[in-house]
Amino acid sequence: MNVSRRVLLRRQFELTWALFEYHLERLSYEDFLWEPAAHTWTLRRPADGGAWAPDWADTEPDPVPVPTIAWLSWHIGWWWGVTLDHAQGRPPRDRADVAWPGPGEPAVARLRALHDEWLTVLDGLTDAGLDAPAPFPWPAGADGPRYAVADMAAWVNAELMKNAAEIGQLRMLRAAA
């Protein structure tokens, strides 16, 4: 059986998404801001009700803080949104410009919107498009091998699977606590 790379990437993405959807359907509002440890990264809202702001450090701390589901859902919105910006030829947003819509259904709806937008990108890729140089996440002129859009699509699948597993584990830990 000869399966195209685009079809293979889409199937891999659909499997990853199905595993993620299992947890998305079960998330409660309270799950998002639950802090499983004393040393966490989360999203915080100022007392005046302004925009949610993620905990962040330009240099990764040691030990690495345990992210909350809120932080992970914001993080997915950041890296996936910027990937979509690159893939669709839009100027990429700065991390500080990636807003988080809030816990519960707003965050889940945002993730599902990213899913739909990514499917449009995947379905529009041709063999030549898959072979084009990847605009993200590897910086232009970086040392090492040349990466293609196919590599970028595979990276999205892998990064999403990792983040979905983290969210699922946190959800199950909170339910068991």
LOSE-55743 format. One record per residue (C-alpha): z, y, x; residue number from 1; residue in three letters. Coordinates in pm, 1 decimal, padded with zeros to 6 digits. Each point is the difference from the previous one (the first is absolute). Layout:
<atom><up>Z</up><north>Y</north><east>X</east><n>NUM</n><res>ALA</res></atom>
...
% end
This chain:
<atom><up>00000.0</up><north>00000.0</north><east>00000.0</east><n>1</n><res>MET</res></atom>
<atom><up>-00100.6</up><north>00337.1</north><east>00141.0</east><n>2</n><res>ASN</res></atom>
<atom><up>00240.8</up><north>00274.0</north><east>-00111.7</east><n>3</n><res>VAL</res></atom>
<atom><up>-00064.5</up><north>00358.8</north><east>00104.1</east><n>4</n><res>SER</res></atom>
<atom><up>00264.9</up><north>00192.9</north><east>00192.0</east><n>5</n><res>ARG</res></atom>
<atom><up>00034.2</up><north>00244.7</north><east>-00288.6</east><n>6</n><res>ARG</res></atom>
<atom><up>00067.4</up><north>-00282.1</north><east>-00244.4</east><n>7</n><res>VAL</res></atom>
<atom><up>00249.2</up><north>-00157.4</north><east>00240.3</east><n>8</n><res>LEU</res></atom>
<atom><up>00182.6</up><north>00331.9</north><east>00049.8</east><n>9</n><res>LEU</res></atom>
<atom><up>00009.0</up><north>00057.6</north><east>-00376.3</east><n>10</n><res>ARG</res></atom>
<atom><up>00135.4</up><north>-00349.9</north><east>-00066.5</east><n>11</n><res>ARG</res></atom>
<atom><up>00266.0</up><north>00048.2</north><east>00265.7</east><n>12</n><res>GLN</res></atom>
<atom><up>00090.2</up><north>00335.3</north><east>-00152.5</east><n>13</n><res>PHE</res></atom>
<atom><up>00016.0</up><north>-00146.4</north><east>-00351.8</east><n>14</n><res>GLU</res></atom>
<atom><up>00234.4</up><north>-00276.3</north><east>00119.8</east><n>15</n><res>LEU</res></atom>
<atom><up>00222.1</up><north>00252.2</north><east>00176.2</east><n>16</n><res>THR</res></atom>
<atom><up>00000.5</up><north>00221.7</north><east>-00307.3</east><n>17</n><res>TRP</res></atom>
<atom><up>00088.5</up><north>-00290.5</north><east>-00230.5</east><n>18</n><res>ALA</res></atom>
<atom><up>00303.2</up><north>-00077.1</north><east>00217.2</east><n>19</n><res>LEU</res></atom>
<atom><up>00095.3</up><north>00369.3</north><east>-00007.6</east><n>20</n><res>PHE</res></atom>
<atom><up>-00052.9</up><north>00030.5</north><east>-00375.5</east><n>21</n><res>GLU</res></atom>
<atom><up>00257.5</up><north>-00277.4</north><east>-00052.8</east><n>22</n><res>TYR</res></atom>
<atom><up>00262.8</up><north>00239.8</north><east>00137.8</east><n>23</n><res>HIS</res></atom>
<atom><up>-00144.9</up><north>00321.8</north><east>-00145.0</east><n>24</n><res>LEU</res></atom>
<atom><up>00032.3</up><north>-00143.3</north><east>-00351.2</east><n>25</n><res>GLU</res></atom>
<atom><up>00368.7</up><north>-00073.8</north><east>00058.4</east><n>26</n><res>ARG</res></atom>
<atom><up>00113.5</up><north>00319.0</north><east>00172.5</east><n>27</n><res>LEU</res></atom>
<atom><up>00258.9</up><north>00206.1</north><east>-00182.4</east><n>28</n><res>SER</res></atom>
<atom><up>00055.4</up><north>00371.6</north><east>00038.6</east><n>29</n><res>TYR</res></atom>
<atom><up>00326.5</up><north>-00072.9</north><east>00181.9</east><n>30</n><res>GLU</res></atom>
<atom><up>-00167.7</up><north>-00230.8</north><east>00254.3</east><n>31</n><res>ASP</res></atom>
<atom><up>-00183.5</up><north>00287.2</north><east>00167.1</east><n>32</n><res>PHE</res></atom>
<atom><up>00296.6</up><north>00193.8</north><east>00137.2</east><n>33</n><res>LEU</res></atom>
<atom><up>00231.9</up><north>-00296.1</north><east>00064.1</east><n>34</n><res>TRP</res></atom>
<atom><up>00122.2</up><north>00017.4</north><east>00357.9</east><n>35</n><res>GLU</res></atom>
<atom><up>00053.5</up><north>-00352.9</north><east>00136.6</east><n>36</n><res>PRO</res></atom>
<atom><up>00176.0</up><north>00116.8</north><east>00317.3</east><n>37</n><res>ALA</res></atom>
<atom><up>00188.5</up><north>00296.1</north><east>00140.5</east><n>38</n><res>ALA</res></atom>
<atom><up>-00293.6</up><north>00092.3</north><east>00225.0</east><n>39</n><res>HIS</res></atom>
<atom><up>-00300.3</up><north>00054.3</north><east>-00230.9</east><n>40</n><res>THR</res></atom>
<atom><up>-00307.6</up><north>00210.9</north><east>-00044.9</east><n>41</n><res>TRP</res></atom>
<atom><up>-00061.1</up><north>00112.5</north><east>-00355.1</east><n>42</n><res>THR</res></atom>
<atom><up>-00135.4</up><north>00295.8</north><east>-00193.8</east><n>43</n><res>LEU</res></atom>
<atom><up>00224.1</up><north>00287.5</north><east>-00090.1</east><n>44</n><res>ARG</res></atom>
<atom><up>-00036.4</up><north>00269.8</north><east>-00259.8</east><n>45</n><res>ARG</res></atom>
<atom><up>00153.6</up><north>00342.0</north><east>00058.7</east><n>46</n><res>PRO</res></atom>
<atom><up>00269.8</up><north>00119.5</north><east>-00237.9</east><n>47</n><res>ALA</res></atom>
<atom><up>-00243.8</up><north>00252.3</north><east>-00148.6</east><n>48</n><res>ASP</res></atom>
<atom><up>-00221.1</up><north>-00286.7</north><east>-00122.6</east><n>49</n><res>GLY</res></atom>
<atom><up>-00279.2</up><north>00068.0</north><east>00248.2</east><n>50</n><res>GLY</res></atom>
<atom><up>-00235.7</up><north>-00255.7</north><east>00148.5</east><n>51</n><res>ALA</res></atom>
<atom><up>00126.7</up><north>-00331.1</north><east>00132.8</east><n>52</n><res>TRP</res></atom>
<atom><up>00013.1</up><north>-00006.2</north><east>00380.2</east><n>53</n><res>ALA</res></atom>
<atom><up>-00012.9</up><north>-00316.8</north><east>00212.2</east><n>54</n><res>PRO</res></atom>
<atom><up>00238.5</up><north>-00063.5</north><east>00284.3</east><n>55</n><res>ASP</res></atom>
<atom><up>-00208.5</up><north>00017.2</north><east>00316.1</east><n>56</n><res>TRP</res></atom>
<atom><up>00017.7</up><north>00016.8</north><east>00377.4</east><n>57</n><res>ALA</res></atom>
<atom><up>-00296.7</up><north>00065.3</north><east>00227.2</east><n>58</n><res>ASP</res></atom>
<atom><up>00145.3</up><north>-00251.4</north><east>00245.0</east><n>59</n><res>THR</res></atom>
<atom><up>00104.1</up><north>-00326.7</north><east>-00162.2</east><n>60</n><res>GLU</res></atom>
<atom><up>00379.1</up><north>-00031.9</north><east>00019.3</east><n>61</n><res>PRO</res></atom>
<atom><up>00177.0</up><north>-00296.4</north><east>00153.2</east><n>62</n><res>ASP</res></atom>
<atom><up>00117.2</up><north>-00177.9</north><east>-00203.2</east><n>63</n><res>PRO</res></atom>
<atom><up>-00271.8</up><north>00053.2</north><east>-00255.7</east><n>64</n><res>VAL</res></atom>
<atom><up>00150.5</up><north>00102.3</north><east>-00336.5</east><n>65</n><res>PRO</res></atom>
<atom><up>-00038.2</up><north>-00240.5</north><east>-00290.8</east><n>66</n><res>VAL</res></atom>
<atom><up>-00250.4</up><north>00161.2</north><east>-00238.3</east><n>67</n><res>PRO</res></atom>
<atom><up>00068.6</up><north>00018.4</north><east>-00370.6</east><n>68</n><res>THR</res></atom>
<atom><up>-00262.2</up><north>-00095.8</north><east>-00256.8</east><n>69</n><res>ILE</res></atom>
<atom><up>-00043.4</up><north>00373.0</north><east>-00058.8</east><n>70</n><res>ALA</res></atom>
<atom><up>-00078.9</up><north>00058.8</north><east>00366.8</east><n>71</n><res>TRP</res></atom>
<atom><up>-00234.7</up><north>-00298.7</north><east>00015.6</east><n>72</n><res>LEU</res></atom>
<atom><up>-00188.7</up><north>00110.9</north><east>-00311.4</east><n>73</n><res>SER</res></atom>
<atom><up>-00037.1</up><north>00350.1</north><east>00148.6</east><n>74</n><res>TRP</res></atom>
<atom><up>-00110.5</up><north>-00152.4</north><east>00331.5</east><n>75</n><res>HIS</res></atom>
<atom><up>-00268.4</up><north>-00208.5</north><east>-00173.2</east><n>76</n><res>ILE</res></atom>
<atom><up>-00118.5</up><north>00314.5</north><east>-00177.3</east><n>77</n><res>GLY</res></atom>
<atom><up>-00020.7</up><north>00178.2</north><east>00334.7</east><n>78</n><res>TRP</res></atom>
<atom><up>-00187.0</up><north>-00255.3</north><east>00211.8</east><n>79</n><res>TRP</res></atom>
<atom><up>-00222.2</up><north>-00125.3</north><east>-00282.9</east><n>80</n><res>TRP</res></atom>
<atom><up>-00078.0</up><north>00349.1</north><east>-00126.9</east><n>81</n><res>GLY</res></atom>
<atom><up>-00096.3</up><north>00115.6</north><east>00348.6</east><n>82</n><res>VAL</res></atom>
<atom><up>-00209.9</up><north>-00315.0</north><east>00047.3</east><n>83</n><res>THR</res></atom>
<atom><up>-00179.4</up><north>00080.2</north><east>-00325.6</east><n>84</n><res>LEU</res></atom>
<atom><up>-00051.0</up><north>00359.4</north><east>00116.4</east><n>85</n><res>ASP</res></atom>
<atom><up>-00169.9</up><north>-00126.7</north><east>00315.0</east><n>86</n><res>HIS</res></atom>
<atom><up>-00198.9</up><north>-00269.8</north><east>-00180.3</east><n>87</n><res>ALA</res></atom>
<atom><up>-00135.2</up><north>00249.4</north><east>-00251.7</east><n>88</n><res>GLN</res></atom>
<atom><up>-00073.5</up><north>00276.9</north><east>00249.8</east><n>89</n><res>GLY</res></atom>
<atom><up>00276.3</up><north>00232.6</north><east>-00121.4</east><n>90</n><res>ARG</res></atom>
<atom><up>00219.4</up><north>00197.7</north><east>00238.5</east><n>91</n><res>PRO</res></atom>
<atom><up>00307.2</up><north>-00219.6</north><east>00055.4</east><n>92</n><res>PRO</res></atom>
<atom><up>00326.6</up><north>00127.5</north><east>-00136.6</east><n>93</n><res>ARG</res></atom>
<atom><up>00291.2</up><north>00071.6</north><east>00228.1</east><n>94</n><res>ASP</res></atom>
<atom><up>00303.4</up><north>-00224.3</north><east>-00045.4</east><n>95</n><res>ARG</res></atom>
<atom><up>00203.1</up><north>00298.2</north><east>-00124.0</east><n>96</n><res>ALA</res></atom>
<atom><up>-00256.8</up><north>00061.4</north><east>-00275.2</east><n>97</n><res>ASP</res></atom>
<atom><up>00033.4</up><north>-00347.6</north><east>-00152.7</east><n>98</n><res>VAL</res></atom>
<atom><up>00216.3</up><north>00043.9</north><east>-00307.3</east><n>99</n><res>ALA</res></atom>
<atom><up>00204.6</up><north>-00281.8</north><east>-00149.7</east><n>100</n><res>TRP</res></atom>
<atom><up>-00003.8</up><north>00004.0</north><east>-00382.3</east><n>101</n><res>PRO</res></atom>
<atom><up>00352.4</up><north>-00134.9</north><east>-00041.7</east><n>102</n><res>GLY</res></atom>
<atom><up>00168.7</up><north>-00332.4</north><east>-00074.0</east><n>103</n><res>PRO</res></atom>
<atom><up>-00104.1</up><north>-00249.6</north><east>-00262.4</east><n>104</n><res>GLY</res></atom>
<atom><up>-00326.1</up><north>00014.7</north><east>-00189.6</east><n>105</n><res>GLU</res></atom>
<atom><up>-00135.2</up><north>00313.2</north><east>00176.7</east><n>106</n><res>PRO</res></atom>
<atom><up>00014.9</up><north>-00176.5</north><east>00338.0</east><n>107</n><res>ALA</res></atom>
<atom><up>-00147.2</up><north>-00322.7</north><east>-00140.3</east><n>108</n><res>VAL</res></atom>
<atom><up>-00280.3</up><north>00193.4</north><east>-00172.2</east><n>109</n><res>ALA</res></atom>
<atom><up>-00082.8</up><north>00173.4</north><east>00329.4</east><n>110</n><res>ARG</res></atom>
<atom><up>-00022.5</up><north>-00334.5</north><east>00180.5</east><n>111</n><res>LEU</res></atom>
<atom><up>-00225.4</up><north>-00141.5</north><east>-00271.2</east><n>112</n><res>ARG</res></atom>
<atom><up>-00224.3</up><north>00307.2</north><east>00024.4</east><n>113</n><res>ALA</res></atom>
<atom><up>-00034.1</up><north>-00059.8</north><east>00374.7</east><n>114</n><res>LEU</res></atom>
<atom><up>-00092.4</up><north>-00360.7</north><east>-00078.8</east><n>115</n><res>HIS</res></atom>
<atom><up>-00278.9</up><north>00111.6</north><east>-00233.1</east><n>116</n><res>ASP</res></atom>
<atom><up>-00131.6</up><north>00258.7</north><east>00245.7</east><n>117</n><res>GLU</res></atom>
<atom><up>-00000.5</up><north>-00257.0</north><east>00282.2</east><n>118</n><res>TRP</res></atom>
<atom><up>-00198.5</up><north>-00247.6</north><east>-00212.1</east><n>119</n><res>LEU</res></atom>
<atom><up>-00264.2</up><north>00268.5</north><east>-00051.5</east><n>120</n><res>THR</res></atom>
<atom><up>-00021.2</up><north>00047.8</north><east>00377.3</east><n>121</n><res>VAL</res></atom>
<atom><up>-00014.5</up><north>-00374.9</north><east>00069.7</east><n>122</n><res>LEU</res></atom>
<atom><up>-00264.2</up><north>-00060.5</north><east>-00264.9</east><n>123</n><res>ASP</res></atom>
<atom><up>-00216.4</up><north>00276.6</north><east>00144.1</east><n>124</n><res>GLY</res></atom>
<atom><up>-00006.7</up><north>-00138.7</north><east>00353.0</east><n>125</n><res>LEU</res></atom>
<atom><up>-00320.6</up><north>-00147.7</north><east>00137.3</east><n>126</n><res>THR</res></atom>
<atom><up>-00038.8</up><north>-00208.1</north><east>00315.3</east><n>127</n><res>ASP</res></atom>
<atom><up>-00104.7</up><north>00314.5</north><east>00185.1</east><n>128</n><res>ALA</res></atom>
<atom><up>00300.9</up><north>00185.2</north><east>-00141.0</east><n>129</n><res>GLY</res></atom>
<atom><up>00234.6</up><north>-00278.1</north><east>00112.6</east><n>130</n><res>LEU</res></atom>
<atom><up>-00146.7</up><north>00025.0</north><east>00350.5</east><n>131</n><res>ASP</res></atom>
<atom><up>00036.9</up><north>00380.2</north><east>00021.6</east><n>132</n><res>ALA</res></atom>
<atom><up>00270.0</up><north>00135.2</north><east>00230.8</east><n>133</n><res>PRO</res></atom>
<atom><up>00339.7</up><north>00008.5</north><east>-00168.9</east><n>134</n><res>ALA</res></atom>
<atom><up>00124.3</up><north>00353.9</north><east>-00055.2</east><n>135</n><res>PRO</res></atom>
<atom><up>00360.3</up><north>-00116.7</north><east>-00040.2</east><n>136</n><res>PHE</res></atom>
<atom><up>00267.5</up><north>-00113.6</north><east>00095.8</east><n>137</n><res>PRO</res></atom>
<atom><up>-00118.3</up><north>-00003.4</north><east>00361.0</east><n>138</n><res>TRP</res></atom>
<atom><up>-00047.5</up><north>00342.9</north><east>00155.5</east><n>139</n><res>PRO</res></atom>
<atom><up>-00345.2</up><north>00099.5</north><east>00118.2</east><n>140</n><res>ALA</res></atom>
<atom><up>-00047.7</up><north>-00076.8</north><east>00366.5</east><n>141</n><res>GLY</res></atom>
<atom><up>00301.0</up><north>-00231.2</north><east>00013.4</east><n>142</n><res>ALA</res></atom>
<atom><up>00003.8</up><north>-00245.6</north><east>00284.8</east><n>143</n><res>ASP</res></atom>
<atom><up>-00074.9</up><north>-00353.8</north><east>-00097.8</east><n>144</n><res>GLY</res></atom>
<atom><up>-00260.3</up><north>-00170.1</north><east>-00212.7</east><n>145</n><res>PRO</res></atom>
<atom><up>-00224.2</up><north>00181.7</north><east>-00244.6</east><n>146</n><res>ARG</res></atom>
<atom><up>00124.2</up><north>-00055.4</north><east>-00352.0</east><n>147</n><res>TYR</res></atom>
<atom><up>-00225.8</up><north>-00014.5</north><east>-00304.7</east><n>148</n><res>ALA</res></atom>
<atom><up>00055.3</up><north>00081.0</north><east>-00366.3</east><n>149</n><res>VAL</res></atom>
<atom><up>00036.5</up><north>-00376.4</north><east>-00054.2</east><n>150</n><res>ALA</res></atom>
<atom><up>00302.0</up><north>00012.0</north><east>00233.9</east><n>151</n><res>ASP</res></atom>
<atom><up>00139.9</up><north>00293.6</north><east>-00196.2</east><n>152</n><res>MET</res></atom>
<atom><up>-00035.0</up><north>-00192.2</north><east>-00327.3</east><n>153</n><res>ALA</res></atom>
<atom><up>00171.2</up><north>-00304.0</north><east>00153.0</east><n>154</n><res>ALA</res></atom>
<atom><up>00277.4</up><north>00230.2</north><east>00128.9</east><n>155</n><res>TRP</res></atom>
<atom><up>00053.5</up><north>00135.5</north><east>-00354.3</east><n>156</n><res>VAL</res></atom>
<atom><up>00040.8</up><north>-00355.1</north><east>-00126.2</east><n>157</n><res>ASN</res></atom>
<atom><up>00247.2</up><north>-00088.3</north><east>00276.3</east><n>158</n><res>ALA</res></atom>
<atom><up>00201.2</up><north>00322.8</north><east>-00030.0</east><n>159</n><res>GLU</res></atom>
<atom><up>00017.3</up><north>-00034.9</north><east>-00377.9</east><n>160</n><res>LEU</res></atom>
<atom><up>00113.7</up><north>-00361.4</north><east>00028.3</east><n>161</n><res>MET</res></atom>
<atom><up>00277.1</up><north>00102.7</north><east>00240.6</east><n>162</n><res>LYS</res></atom>
<atom><up>00119.0</up><north>00286.2</north><east>-00220.2</east><n>163</n><res>ASN</res></atom>
<atom><up>-00022.4</up><north>-00213.8</north><east>-00315.4</east><n>164</n><res>ALA</res></atom>
<atom><up>00217.7</up><north>-00265.1</north><east>00164.7</east><n>165</n><res>ALA</res></atom>
<atom><up>00254.2</up><north>00264.5</north><east>00101.4</east><n>166</n><res>GLU</res></atom>
<atom><up>00014.3</up><north>00140.6</north><east>-00353.3</east><n>167</n><res>ILE</res></atom>
<atom><up>00027.0</up><north>-00348.3</north><east>-00148.7</east><n>168</n><res>GLY</res></atom>
<atom><up>00282.7</up><north>-00096.9</north><east>00232.9</east><n>169</n><res>GLN</res></atom>
<atom><up>00193.1</up><north>00318.6</north><east>-00079.2</east><n>170</n><res>LEU</res></atom>
<atom><up>-00049.5</up><north>-00052.5</north><east>-00373.2</east><n>171</n><res>ARG</res></atom>
<atom><up>00128.0</up><north>-00357.0</north><east>00021.5</east><n>172</n><res>MET</res></atom>
<atom><up>00296.9</up><north>00098.3</north><east>00219.3</east><n>173</n><res>LEU</res></atom>
<atom><up>00103.7</up><north>00268.4</north><east>-00247.7</east><n>174</n><res>ARG</res></atom>
<atom><up>-00033.6</up><north>-00243.5</north><east>-00291.3</east><n>175</n><res>ALA</res></atom>
<atom><up>00217.1</up><north>-00253.4</north><east>00183.1</east><n>176</n><res>ALA</res></atom>
<atom><up>00265.8</up><north>00253.9</north><east>00105.4</east><n>177</n><res>ALA</res></atom>
% end
